[in-house]
Amino acid sequence: MICVKFVKKNVYFPDLVDHWFRNHSLEITAGSALNYRSKVRYLKEKFPINAKKITVFMLQDMVIELIEKNYTPNTLWVYRKILRMIFAFGCKYYYLPENPVESVVFPKPTSAEHEPFCADEIEKILLAETKDWIRDAIIIALKTGMRKGEIFALKWTDINFEKRAIYIGRTQAPDLNGGVILKKPKTKYSERTIFVDSKLIDHLYKLKELSKSEYIFSMPDGSNRDPHNMSAEFRNVCEKAGVKPRSFHTLRHTHTTILLESGISDTAIVDRLGWGSTAMLQTYGHVTPKMRVEVEKLFYDFPGL
């Protein structure tokens, strides 16, 4: 980041925020920038004053206000992160005397808790009324453990029907204009080939016969589908199925849990899910012994799939 010390000693907080955000956006992904945007807007509207006049007590009152609005500790921690960076930027380039955020008390973030779907819940979800493309995405996520962005970036050329393999070489990501772009996976481990069961391959083949697009998930004009509302759509499916609503990403957790329960080696799981190490497996402490079969055959007889 290229920046110089500013002589201006009285800076309007919204202007400071804008200056920081312009610089910081160059260092983060478009998805992170979009996630920050609404929080940045809130902070600008909350403190339309000289940055030097913002006190610890004012910031603490804001935290209490957000807690009363049922903001989660994890979301509040993101606000803390943003505010710390803004005031650190102000101290460095606008002569702010101190970073008041350091003295503000925020609730500690909670560790992510994985509550995978059980077989009965999966069967109910797949029987619930929904759009075909949503059900197809759910089936692929359950049977492959792929991330949402990887699923919606798939092209028919990524499927080897003969070898029952899916190549994952790109992912879908949000851009700053609210749309999506296709790009290479974030890490070299995410670029991988996974093998799937014949039922899924047969299902994909039927979809291909009906498709007029290069993408597995496409819009009527053949362009790549933007699943911007997928989280809300999936929660709606859960509610229709009478199942506790969880995020679409929970399908990936469910896939991982089934692999662990089935005695699949850590190395095979890490390779299949595109992780760089086995460290992620430490978050899955709720597994119990279950069927023991090869990865390719594991999901063939799974209820509802």
N, C-alpha and C positions, 0 to 999 in steps of 0.2 A: 504494500500500500504506500503510495507516494503522497506525503502530506507535509505541511510546514507549520510552524508555530504561528498562531494568529495573534495580532496585536489587540484585536477587539476583546475587551475584558468583560463586557456585558452582552451575553448572548441569550436570545429568546429560546426557550427550551425546544419548541417545535422545530426551529431552525437547526439547532444542535442535533436533534434526532434525524432530520432529513440529511444533514451532512454525514453523520455517522452511517446511516443506512445506505447511502449512495456508495460509500467506500466499502462497507462490509459486504454488500451484495456482490462485489467482485470476488470475494473469497469463499462464498458458499454456493450451494446448488440452487437452482431455480425453485425446487421444492421447498427448501429451507427458507428461502426468501419469501415465498408465498405464505408459509406458515407464520413468519414474523410479521407480515404486512398488517394483519388485523390488530395485532398486539401493539405494533408501532402506532397505528392510527388511534387506538384507545389512549395511549400514553400522551400523545400530542393534544388530544381533546381534554384529557384530564388535567394537564398542567400547562395552560397557555400563559406562562409567566417567564420572567427571567430565571434562567437555570440556577443561578446562585441563590435564589430565594426558596428553592425546593429543599425542605428539611426532612430529617429522619422521621419526624412525627407525621408529616404529610404523606410520606411513602408508606408508613406503617398503617395509617388510616385507609389507604388504598388497598393494602393487603387484606385488612379486616373486611372491607367492603366486598372484595372479590370472594372471600371465604363465605360471607353471608349470601352471596349469589350462587353458592354451591360449586365454585371452581375447584377442581381437584388439586391436590398438592403438587402433582407433576406439572400441571399447567402453570401454577403459580411459580414453580421453579424455573420455568421458561421465562416468565416475566422478570424474575430475579436476574437470570443470565443476561437478558437484553438490557435491563437497567444498569447492571454493572459495567457492561461494555460501553453504553452511552456515556456514563459519567467518567469512566476511565479515559474515553476519547476526549471528553470535555476538559479533564484535568491536564491532559497532555497537550492539547492544541488551543484551548480557550482560557487557560489560567484559572480554572475552577479550583478552589482551595482544597477540596477533599471529595471523596466518593462516599456520599451518605448511605448508599445501599449496603455498605459493609456493616452498618449498625442496625439494619432492619431485620426483624425476625420473620422468617418464612417457614411454613410447615415443611417438614422433611419429605422429599419425594418417596413414594412407595415403590418397591420392586415390582416388576411386571409379574402378574400371576396368570399362569396358563390354565385355563379351564377348558380342556378339549371336549368336543362333542362325543357322546357315547353312541353305540351302534343304533339304539332306539331313536335317539335324536336325529341322527343322520337320515334314517329311513323316513322320519316325519318331514324333515326338510326337503328331501327329494320328492316327496309326494305333495308338497304344498304347491298351490297355484302361483305361478310366476312366469315371467317371459322366458322363452326358450334359451336365449343367449345367456341369461343369468344362471339357469340350471346347468347349462353346458360348462360355464366357468366354475361353478361349484363342484361339478364332477371332476374336472381336470385338477382343481386345487386339492381335492381329497385324495385323488389317485396318484398325484405326482409330488405334492408338497411345494409346487412352484409358487413364487410370489405373484401378487396381482399384476404388477407391471410386466413380469415375464410372460404371464398368460396372455395378456392383451396385446403383446408385441409379436406373438407367434404368427408365422407365415406358413403356408402349406409346404413350402420347400424345407421347412425345419422338421418335418415328419418323415421318417423312414418307415413306411408301412411294412416293408418286408422284414426288417430287423426289429420292428416294434420299438423304435427309439425316437426320442424327441431331443433335438439339439436346441440348447438355450444360448443364443449368442447376442441377444439384444434385450433391452427392457424399455418400458414406456415410462416417461417421467413428465411431470407438469412443467410448462414454461411460464414465464412471467406474464404472459398475456391471457392466462387462464385456460389455455389449450393443453395439448400434449405433444411431446416429441419422442422419437425413437432414438436410443443411443446405446452404446456398448455398456455392458454391466459394470458396476462400480469397481469390482475386484476381479482378478484373474480366476478366482475360485468359482465365481458365479457363472462363468462361461463353461458349460458342461454338457454332457449327453447323458440322459437318463433312459432306462428301459422300463416299459410299461406292459400291462397285461393285455391279452388279446381282445377283451371286451372293450377296453378304452380305444384300442386301435380300430376295431370294427365301428365303434360309434363315430370316431373322427372321420373314417372313410365315408360313412353315410353323409356326414356334414359336408365333406369335400364335394361329393356328387351334386349337392344342391347349391354350392357356392359359386359365385361369379367374380370373386375377389381373390387377390393374392393373400389376404389376411384371413385367419380363422375367425376372428371377431371383426366384423366390418359393418359399416353403415350402408343404407340402401344404395348410395352412389359408389360403393366399393372401397371407400376410404377406411382407414383404420378407426375402429370404434374407440371413443373416449368414454371410459367408465367413471366419469367424475362423480356420479351419484351411486356408485356401487355399494358403499358402506350403508347408506340409507336403504337401498334396495334389499340388501342382504338382511338387515335387521328387520325389515318388513316381512321377509320370507320366514324368518325365525318366529315372529309374532303370529303369523298365519298358521305355522306348524305347531304352535303351543309350546315352543322351546325358548328357554332363556336366551334373549338376544345377545350375541357376541359379534365381534368384528369379523370381516371376511378373512383377515389374517389368522383367525382362530382355526381355520381349515388347515392351514400349514402346520399349526401346533398339533392339531389332531393327527395329521399324517405322521408327524415326528413321533408322537406318543405311541401310535400303533406299531411303528418300526421298533421302538425301544421295547415295548411289551412283547414283541415277537422274537426277541433275541438277536436281531440284526446287529452286526458289529458296529461300533462307534465310527470306525473308518468308513464303512459303507454308507452310513447315515450322513456323515459330514460331506462326503463326495456327492451324494444325491441331492442334498439341500443347498450346496454351493457355499458352504462355510469354509473359513480358513483354518479352523482348529476345532477341537472337541469342547472348547470352553463353553459354547452355547448350550451344550447338553446338560450342564450343571443346573440349568433352570427347570429341568424336567425331573422333579423328584417324586412324582405321584404315580409312577408306572407300576403295573402288576403283571405277572407272567400270563401270557396268552399264546395263541397259535404260533407255531414255529415252521416257517416256510421261507423260500427264497423271495427276494424283493420283487422279482418280476411276477411271481405267482401270488404274492401276498394278498392283493386286493381283488382277485378273481371272484372269490365267493363271499366277499364282504357284504353284509346285509344292505339292501337298497341300491347297491351300485351294479 
